[in-house]
Amino acid sequence: MKITVDIDCTPDEARKFLGLPDVAPMQEALMEQVQERMEANLKALEPEALFQTWLPAGLQGMEQLQKMFWAQMASTSKDPSSGDKG
């Protein structure tokens, strides 16, 4: 014997019938916090803010960055484990 029961109700009605809590207000509050944090992080990605963070001393910072790159290139060219015998 096979019995089939079809129940036509909304998710909200099913939640109330099963005694589950209404989490919609909590989800809305959480989504507002997520949105605020994302907006704050996007403001930090503005080109001017990035430039000030990465190169606070202007051209002097650029020179230091260039020296760091050259030092890294020089150290990798002298590295015997790199497979370069020359």
C-alpha positions in Angstrom: 0.0 0.0 0.0 1.3 3.4 -0.9 -0.1 6.7 0.5 0.8 10.1 -0.9 0.0 13.3 0.8 0.5 16.7 -0.9 0.7 19.7 1.3 0.4 23.1 -0.3 1.9 25.8 2.0 4.4 28.6 1.9 7.9 28.2 3.4 6.8 30.6 6.2 3.8 28.5 7.0 5.9 25.3 7.1 8.4 26.9 9.4 5.7 28.0 11.8 4.1 24.6 11.7 7.4 22.8 12.5 8.1 25.3 15.3 11.3 26.7 13.7 12.4 30.2 14.6 12.1 33.2 12.2 15.7 34.1 11.3 14.8 36.7 8.7 15.6 39.7 11.0 18.9 38.2 12.0 19.8 37.6 8.3 18.9 41.2 7.4 21.1 42.6 10.2 23.9 40.3 9.2 23.7 41.4 5.5 23.7 45.0 6.5 27.0 44.4 8.5 28.5 42.6 5.5 27.6 45.4 3.2 29.1 48.0 5.5 32.3 46.0 5.7 32.5 45.6 2.0 32.0 49.3 1.4 34.7 50.1 3.9 37.1 47.7 2.1 36.3 49.1 -1.3 37.2 52.6 -0.1 40.6 51.2 0.9 41.1 50.1 -2.7 40.8 53.6 -4.2 44.0 54.4 -6.2 44.9 57.4 -4.1 44.6 55.4 -0.9 46.7 52.5 -2.3 49.4 54.9 -3.5 49.6 56.6 -0.1 49.8 53.2 1.6 52.4 51.7 -0.7 54.6 54.7 -1.3 54.2 57.1 1.6 57.4 59.0 0.8 56.6 59.6 -2.9 59.7 59.3 -5.1 61.9 58.2 -2.2 59.6 55.3 -1.7 59.7 54.5 -5.4 63.6 54.5 -5.3 63.5 52.1 -2.4 61.1 49.8 -4.2 63.3 49.9 -7.3 66.4 49.0 -5.2 64.5 46.1 -3.6 63.6 44.7 -7.0 67.2 45.0 -8.2 68.5 43.3 -5.1 66.0 40.5 -5.5 67.0 40.1 -9.2 70.7 40.1 -8.3 70.2 37.4 -5.6 68.3 35.1 -7.9 70.9 35.4 -10.6 73.6 34.3 -8.1 71.5 31.4 -6.7 73.3 28.1 -7.6 70.0 26.2 -7.1 68.4 28.1 -9.9 70.1 25.8 -12.4 72.0 28.7 -14.1 75.7 27.8 -14.4 76.7 31.1 -15.9 
